Amino acid sequence: MGGWKRPGLYAVAAAIVGAVATSVSTWELEKRRDVERSGTQTLPAGGVIVVANHTSLADGVFLALVGQRLGRPLRLLGTAGIIEAPVLKVLFKKLGFIAVHRTSTNPAGALEPAANALRAGEAIALYPEGRITRNSRQWPERAKTGAVRLALLTGAPIVPVASVGIDQVMGRRKSKMVFQLVKNLVKRPKVRIQVGDAIDVRKVIGIGPLTDATADEVRLAADEVSRQLIEMLETMRGEAAPSAIGVDRTDS
């Protein structure tokens, strides 16, 4: 298959990022209790969509490290305004980032670069919430539908990845970034990450490969993906979430 070819720069960047992440945290890829005896965790072969909860500016770093650990380099989706910035555009492109044009009047067209990557057998990663959660207790907000629409377009499965503790490494406010990182050099916070089972969204909805999903069915599938991700977080945190499918979005 064609598609993105990892340059040597990717390996160098991964090594640097891994070293930095280790210096400011202790992170662990945990096995879920229900799969403790199933052997090594992997991601499905071929095109796959990884979705994760979003609590920190550092989430992408740890998600990329998870992909490396599981042998599947992840191409992260990001806002076009950042990914296509004049100075950084070439670097981001070489590192495999995929720009999403959120203000596009054509939602399907905005997802097409990611869909092409999936058709080429690549692994992509995105945050269904579309932003870092504003919930004071770091629970996910209700997801948008982009991941499900990509799965329906390409047939790729969705794999939820849940993380706890990344917000202690770095929060969502850039003004506190340096202070937080320096503090972590003294006492490194613990980051725990778990990988869930692959989800076939057409099975969730109950439609065949040639049937178009309705808007209500797409919404249902997005909520089911969120439900499975939040169930993992509940188990990891040992507490119940305020909503099974994600809290309401706020402007705070």
C-alpha positions in Angstrom: 0.0 0.0 0.0 1.0 3.6 -0.5 0.8 6.4 2.0 3.0 8.2 4.4 6.6 7.0 4.7 8.3 7.5 8.0 11.4 9.5 7.6 14.5 9.1 9.9 13.4 12.3 11.6 10.4 10.4 13.0 12.6 8.0 14.9 14.8 10.8 16.2 11.7 12.8 17.3 10.3 9.6 19.0 13.5 9.0 20.9 13.7 12.7 22.1 10.0 12.8 23.1 10.3 9.5 24.9 13.3 10.7 26.9 11.5 13.9 27.8 8.3 12.2 28.8 10.3 9.7 31.0 12.1 12.6 32.7 8.9 14.4 33.8 6.7 11.3 34.5 6.5 7.6 35.1 4.2 6.1 32.5 2.8 2.6 32.2 0.8 0.9 29.5 -1.4 -1.3 31.7 -3.3 -4.4 30.7 -7.0 -4.3 31.5 -8.2 -6.8 34.0 -10.3 -8.6 31.5 -7.4 -9.3 29.1 -4.6 -9.9 31.6 -4.0 -13.4 30.4 -4.4 -12.7 26.7 -0.8 -12.0 26.0 0.8 -8.9 24.4 -1.5 -6.0 23.5 -1.6 -5.0 19.9 -3.5 -2.7 17.6 -5.3 -4.3 14.6 -3.4 -4.5 11.4 -4.4 -2.2 8.5 -6.3 1.0 8.8 -7.3 1.7 12.4 -8.7 4.8 14.3 -7.4 5.3 17.8 -9.5 7.6 20.0 -8.6 8.9 23.4 -9.7 11.1 26.2 -8.2 14.6 26.1 -7.1 16.3 29.4 -3.7 17.8 28.6 -1.5 19.6 26.1 0.8 16.5 26.5 -1.8 13.9 25.4 -0.4 13.6 21.9 3.1 12.8 23.2 1.9 9.9 25.3 -0.5 8.7 22.6 2.4 8.6 20.1 4.5 6.7 22.7 1.7 4.1 23.0 1.7 3.7 19.3 5.4 3.1 19.3 5.1 0.6 22.1 2.5 -1.3 20.2 4.4 -1.2 16.9 2.0 1.1 15.1 3.2 4.7 14.5 0.2 6.9 14.9 -0.6 9.8 12.6 -2.2 12.4 14.8 -5.0 14.6 13.6 -4.7 18.3 14.4 -6.3 21.6 13.7 -5.3 22.9 10.3 -4.5 26.4 11.7 -1.6 24.8 13.7 -0.6 21.9 11.4 -0.4 24.2 8.4 1.3 27.1 10.0 4.0 28.5 7.6 7.1 27.8 9.8 6.0 24.4 11.1 4.1 22.9 8.2 7.0 20.9 6.7 8.0 19.5 10.0 4.5 18.4 11.0 4.0 16.9 7.6 7.2 14.8 7.9 6.1 13.6 11.3 2.8 12.4 9.9 0.3 14.9 11.3 -2.9 15.2 9.4 -4.6 18.6 9.2 -8.4 18.9 9.8 -10.1 21.9 8.5 -12.8 22.4 11.1 -14.3 25.5 9.5 -14.8 23.7 6.2 -18.3 23.9 4.6 -17.8 20.3 3.4 -17.4 18.0 6.5 -16.7 14.9 4.3 -14.0 16.8 2.5 -12.4 17.9 5.8 -12.0 14.3 6.8 -10.7 13.1 3.4 -6.9 13.3 4.2 -7.5 11.1 7.2 -9.7 8.7 5.2 -7.0 8.4 2.6 -4.5 7.5 5.3 -6.8 4.8 6.6 -7.3 3.4 3.1 -3.5 3.2 2.8 -3.5 0.9 5.9 -2.2 3.5 8.3 -3.1 4.1 12.0 -4.4 7.5 12.9 -5.3 9.0 16.3 -7.8 11.7 17.3 -9.6 13.1 20.2 -13.4 12.8 19.7 -14.1 15.8 22.0 -12.3 18.0 19.6 -10.6 19.9 22.5 -9.2 19.4 26.0 -12.1 18.8 28.3 -13.2 21.7 30.4 -14.7 19.4 33.1 -13.2 20.2 36.5 -12.7 16.5 37.3 -11.2 15.7 33.9 -14.1 13.5 32.6 -14.6 13.5 28.8 -17.1 15.8 27.2 -19.6 14.3 24.8 -17.9 13.3 21.6 -18.2 14.8 18.2 -18.9 12.3 15.3 -15.8 12.6 13.2 -14.2 9.3 14.3 -17.4 7.4 13.5 -17.8 9.0 10.1 -14.2 8.1 9.3 -15.0 4.5 10.3 -18.1 4.4 8.1 -16.2 5.9 5.2 -13.3 3.4 5.3 -14.4 0.3 7.3 -11.6 0.9 9.8 -12.2 -0.2 13.4 -12.1 2.3 16.3 -9.9 1.5 19.3 -10.4 3.5 22.5 -7.4 4.4 24.6 -7.9 5.7 28.1 -5.4 7.6 30.1 -5.2 8.9 33.7 -2.6 11.3 35.1 -1.4 13.1 32.0 -3.0 16.3 33.2 -0.6 16.2 36.2 2.3 16.2 33.7 1.0 19.2 31.9 -2.5 20.8 32.0 -4.3 22.8 29.3 -3.0 26.2 30.2 0.3 27.2 28.4 1.0 29.8 31.1 1.6 27.1 33.7 3.5 24.7 31.4 7.1 25.6 32.5 6.3 25.6 36.2 4.6 22.3 36.0 7.4 20.6 34.0 10.1 21.9 36.4 8.1 20.6 39.4 7.8 17.2 37.7 11.5 16.9 37.5 11.5 16.7 41.3 8.5 14.5 41.8 7.4 12.7 38.6 3.6 12.1 38.4 2.3 8.6 37.4 0.6 8.2 34.0 -1.5 5.1 33.4 -2.8 4.1 30.0 -5.0 1.3 28.8 -6.0 0.1 25.3 -9.5 -1.1 24.7 -11.0 -3.6 22.3 -11.6 -2.7 18.6 -15.1 -1.5 17.8 -16.9 -2.1 14.5 -19.3 0.8 14.3 -21.5 -0.9 11.7 -22.1 -3.7 14.1 -22.9 -1.1 16.8 -25.5 0.5 14.6 -26.6 -2.8 13.1 -26.2 -2.0 9.4 -24.4 -3.7 6.5 -21.4 -2.5 4.6 -23.5 -1.0 1.8 -26.0 0.8 3.9 -25.7 4.5 4.7 -26.0 5.4 8.3 -28.5 8.0 9.4 -27.5 11.1 11.4 -29.2 9.5 14.5 -27.2 6.2 13.9 -23.9 8.1 13.6 -24.7 9.9 16.9 -25.6 6.6 18.5 -22.3 5.0 17.5 -20.3 8.0 18.7 -22.0 7.8 22.1 -21.3 4.0 22.2 -17.6 4.6 21.5 -17.5 7.2 24.3 -19.3 4.8 26.6 -16.7 2.2 26.2 -13.9 4.7 26.7 -15.5 6.1 29.8 -16.1 2.6 31.3 -12.4 2.1 31.0 -11.7 5.4 32.8 -14.2 4.5 35.6 -12.4 1.2 36.2 -9.0 2.9 36.2 -10.1 5.7 38.5 -12.2 3.6 40.7 -15.2 6.0 40.5 -18.3 6.6 38.5 -18.4 9.2 35.8 -21.0 11.9 35.9 -22.3 10.8 32.5 -22.0 7.5 30.7 -21.5 9.1 27.3 -19.7 12.3 28.2 -20.5 15.5 30.1 -22.1 18.5 28.4 -19.7 21.0 26.8 -19.1 24.3 28.6 -17.3 27.5 27.8 -15.4 27.7 31.0 
